[in-house]
Amino acid sequence: MSAFPTLDQAKREKDNRPPKRGPRWAIDRTLAENPLKKKVRLHTLWLGVGTGLTFSLALWAYEAILFVGRHVAYPWLTLLAGTVLVVAVTSLAALLTHLVNKAVLGIAFWALAAVAVAQLSILVPIKTVPSLMKLLEPGLRSALPDYPITSSFRTWVGVDTAWLALFFAILGLLQLTLVEQATSAATNVGRWVPYFIFIPVMLLASVWSNNQINSQLRAPLLVTDDLIQFAVDNRDIEVDPLLARQMHLSSVKLIADLLNRPRRLFLGSYDESYWQVEVLIDFDGEWANCTVIHEQPVFCEPPSNP
């Protein structure tokens, strides 16, 4: 008898070999035909999308509502642009964690996502949104200044990154276990367990980001509009002198003739510390500039065409 297998024996041995194992990103027939693994990947993707959507809505939706009521120009633009970018970042982190299938690397991927999201918290309102405004309304190219990233902004982002990295690392540590358990769960409640954990963590993280960055960025716009609205509401009324001083009513005397016009507020220039901020106001084609120092409006200049 020959020591070498026949052609039929070799073929049978090849057919009986166990399927090859490899990384999740390897394109393999067994993997492609495994519906459970497809389900895990889909669940992972939706978890990443839901996580980013929760963070973005908690961070920017409330601000958008404030801006709508305060005449700030393009109030929803930061929310829309920020949501697209943040969801892309968190979805990528979730998918990469799934593909490498290691919790340690998952922590690293989500920590990197925290760095990116903290950067977006400044870059979206300061760089992305003004660029989109100028694209949608070319006339603003000459009206709006360049917005530099100052040392104060970098400090805010650094502190925000450290805080977000802590929360995001928790998600990276738990993702694989939670998704696999949810995919094989027999009840709808079991399938939603990852969201019950990820969403509260993102809400807490967004509260910090809002207090650290967003509330400081929007404060000059809000106090300026509050002042103008107070002046409009009390135009023909004798205001108590103490209240007038508290509201800095005298700072709008030079633009009193414009106050009844429709208005839009834009962020203007600012100093290195974001202590002194200029707010640009478009009064239906006539422009004015209000100076805000430490969140207190102090002076509004007569209209000047930018």
C-alpha positions in Angstrom: 0.0 0.0 0.0 1.3 3.5 -0.9 2.4 5.8 1.9 0.9 8.7 0.1 -2.9 9.4 0.2 -4.9 9.0 -2.9 -6.5 12.0 -4.6 -9.9 11.1 -3.1 -8.5 10.8 0.4 -6.7 14.1 0.2 -9.9 15.8 -1.0 -11.9 14.3 1.9 -9.3 15.4 4.4 -9.4 18.9 3.0 -13.2 19.0 3.3 -13.1 17.8 6.9 -10.7 20.4 8.1 -12.0 22.8 10.8 -12.7 26.4 9.5 -9.8 28.8 9.8 -9.8 31.3 12.6 -8.6 34.8 12.2 -9.3 38.4 13.0 -12.8 39.7 12.7 -12.0 41.9 9.8 -10.8 38.9 7.7 -13.2 38.1 4.9 -14.1 34.5 5.5 -16.9 32.4 4.1 -17.8 31.1 7.6 -17.9 34.6 9.0 -20.0 35.9 6.1 -22.5 33.1 6.5 -22.7 33.5 10.3 -25.9 35.6 11.1 -25.0 35.9 14.8 -21.8 37.8 14.0 -23.6 40.0 11.5 -26.1 40.8 14.3 -23.3 41.6 16.7 -21.7 44.0 14.2 -25.0 45.7 13.5 -25.7 46.0 17.2 -22.3 47.5 17.7 -22.8 50.1 15.0 -26.2 51.2 16.4 -24.6 51.4 19.9 -21.9 53.7 18.5 -24.5 55.9 16.7 -26.8 56.0 19.8 -23.9 57.0 22.0 -22.7 59.8 19.8 -26.3 61.0 19.2 -27.0 61.1 23.0 -23.8 63.1 23.7 -24.4 65.6 20.9 -28.1 66.2 21.7 -27.3 66.7 25.4 -24.4 69.0 24.6 -25.9 71.2 21.8 -29.7 70.7 21.6 -30.3 72.8 24.7 -28.0 75.5 23.4 -29.9 75.5 20.1 -33.2 76.1 21.9 -31.6 79.0 23.8 -30.3 80.5 20.6 -33.7 80.3 18.9 -35.2 82.3 21.6 -32.3 84.8 21.7 -32.0 85.8 18.1 -28.6 84.1 17.6 -27.9 83.5 13.9 -28.2 80.0 12.5 -29.1 78.5 15.9 -29.3 74.9 14.8 -26.1 74.8 12.8 -23.8 73.8 15.6 -26.1 71.0 16.6 -26.4 69.6 13.1 -22.7 69.8 12.3 -21.6 68.6 15.7 -24.0 65.6 15.7 -22.7 64.4 12.3 -19.0 64.6 13.5 -19.5 63.2 17.0 -21.6 60.3 15.8 -18.9 59.5 13.2 -16.3 59.4 16.0 -18.2 57.2 18.4 -19.4 54.8 15.7 -15.8 54.4 14.6 -14.6 53.7 18.1 -17.3 51.1 18.6 -16.6 49.3 15.4 -12.8 49.3 15.9 -13.4 47.8 19.4 -15.6 45.1 17.9 -13.1 44.3 15.1 -10.0 43.8 17.4 -12.2 42.1 20.0 -10.0 43.1 22.9 -11.3 45.2 25.8 -7.8 46.8 26.4 -7.7 48.1 22.9 -11.3 49.1 23.3 -10.4 51.4 26.2 -7.7 52.9 24.0 -10.0 53.5 21.0 -12.7 55.1 23.2 -10.1 57.2 25.0 -8.9 58.5 21.5 -12.6 59.2 20.7 -12.7 61.3 23.9 -9.8 63.4 22.6 -11.5 63.9 19.3 -14.9 64.8 20.9 -13.3 67.3 23.2 -11.5 68.9 20.2 -14.8 69.1 18.4 -16.5 70.8 21.3 -14.4 73.9 20.4 -13.7 73.4 16.7 -17.3 73.0 15.7 -18.6 76.3 17.1 -15.4 78.2 16.4 -14.2 76.9 13.1 -16.8 74.6 11.4 -20.0 76.7 12.0 -18.5 80.1 10.8 -17.2 78.4 7.7 -20.7 76.9 7.0 -22.3 80.3 7.7 -20.0 82.0 5.1 -20.8 79.2 2.7 -24.6 79.6 3.2 -24.4 83.4 3.2 -21.4 84.7 1.3 -22.0 88.3 2.5 -20.8 87.2 6.0 -17.3 86.6 4.7 -16.5 90.3 5.1 -18.6 90.7 8.3 -17.2 87.9 10.5 -13.7 87.9 11.8 -11.2 85.0 11.9 -11.7 83.0 15.1 -8.4 81.9 16.6 -7.9 78.9 18.9 -6.6 80.7 22.0 -4.6 79.4 25.0 -7.8 79.6 27.1 -9.6 77.3 24.6 -6.7 74.9 24.7 -6.9 74.8 28.4 -10.7 74.2 28.3 -10.1 71.3 25.8 -7.4 69.8 27.9 -9.5 69.6 31.0 -12.5 68.4 29.1 -10.4 65.7 27.4 -9.2 64.3 30.8 -12.8 64.2 32.0 -14.3 62.6 28.9 -11.5 60.0 28.6 -12.5 58.6 32.0 -16.1 58.2 30.9 -15.3 57.0 27.4 -12.8 54.4 28.8 -15.6 52.8 30.8 -17.5 52.3 27.6 -14.5 50.8 25.9 -14.1 48.4 28.8 -17.7 47.2 28.8 -18.6 47.3 25.2 -17.7 43.8 24.1 -19.3 42.1 27.0 -22.5 44.1 26.9 -23.0 43.8 23.2 -22.5 40.0 23.2 -24.9 39.6 26.1 -27.5 41.8 24.5 -27.2 40.0 21.1 -28.0 36.7 22.7 -30.6 38.0 25.1 -34.0 36.4 24.9 -36.0 39.5 25.9 -36.2 43.1 24.6 -35.1 44.5 27.9 -31.9 42.4 27.7 -31.2 43.7 24.3 -31.4 47.3 25.5 -29.0 46.8 28.4 -26.0 48.4 26.7 -28.0 51.6 26.0 -29.1 51.7 29.7 -25.4 51.9 30.6 -24.0 53.9 27.7 -26.6 56.7 27.6 -26.4 57.7 31.2 -22.6 57.8 31.0 -22.8 60.0 27.9 -25.3 62.3 29.6 -22.9 62.8 32.5 -20.0 63.4 30.2 -22.0 66.0 28.1 -23.0 67.9 31.3 -19.3 68.4 32.1 -18.5 69.5 28.5 -21.4 71.9 28.5 -20.2 73.5 31.8 -16.6 73.5 30.8 -16.9 74.9 27.2 -20.3 75.6 25.8 -21.7 77.8 28.6 -18.7 80.0 28.5 -18.8 80.4 24.7 -22.4 81.3 24.5 -22.6 83.6 27.5 -21.7 86.9 25.7 -24.3 86.3 23.0 -27.1 85.6 25.6 -26.3 88.6 27.8 -26.2 90.9 24.8 -29.5 89.8 23.5 -31.1 90.0 27.0 -29.9 93.6 27.2 -31.4 94.5 23.8 -34.6 92.8 24.6 -34.9 94.5 27.9 -34.3 97.9 26.2 -37.0 97.0 23.6 -39.5 96.0 26.2 -39.0 99.1 28.2 -38.5 101.6 25.4 -41.3 103.9 26.4 -41.2 103.2 30.2 -39.3 105.0 32.9 -37.0 102.3 34.3 -35.9 102.3 37.9 -32.3 103.7 38.0 -31.0 100.7 40.0 -32.5 98.2 37.6 -31.2 100.2 34.6 -27.7 100.0 36.1 -28.0 96.3 36.8 -29.1 95.7 33.2 -26.4 98.1 31.8 -29.2 99.9 29.9 -27.0 102.9 29.1 -24.7 100.8 27.0 -27.3 100.7 24.1 -28.0 104.4 24.0 -26.0 104.9 20.8 -27.9 102.3 18.9 -31.3 103.1 20.3 -32.7 103.8 16.8 -32.0 100.3 15.7 -33.4 98.3 18.6 -36.8 97.8 17.1 -35.5 96.2 13.9 -35.2 92.5 13.4 -31.8 91.3 14.6 -29.3 88.5 14.4 -26.4 88.0 16.8 -22.9 86.7 15.8 -19.8 86.0 17.8 -17.2 88.7 17.0 -13.6 89.0 18.0 -12.3 88.1 21.5 -9.1 88.4 23.5 -6.7 85.6 24.5 -8.5 84.8 27.7 -12.1 85.1 26.3 -12.6 87.7 29.0 -13.5 90.5 26.5 -15.7 89.5 23.7 -17.3 91.5 20.8 -20.8 90.6 19.7 -21.8 91.6 16.2 -25.5 92.5 15.7 -27.1 92.6 12.3 -30.1 94.9 12.5 -31.7 94.0 9.2 -28.7 95.1 7.2 -27.3 97.7 9.7 -24.5 96.4 11.9 -23.5 97.3 15.4 -20.9 96.0 17.8 -21.3 95.4 21.5 -18.4 94.8 23.9 -18.9 92.3 26.7 -16.4 92.0 29.5 -16.6 89.1 31.9 -20.2 88.4 30.7 -21.3 92.0 31.3 -22.2 94.2 28.3 -20.5 97.5 28.7 -20.7 99.4 25.4 -22.4 99.2 22.0 -21.0 101.2 19.1 -23.1 102.9 16.4 -23.6 100.9 13.2 -20.7 100.4 11.0 -20.8 98.6 7.7 -18.4 95.7 7.9 
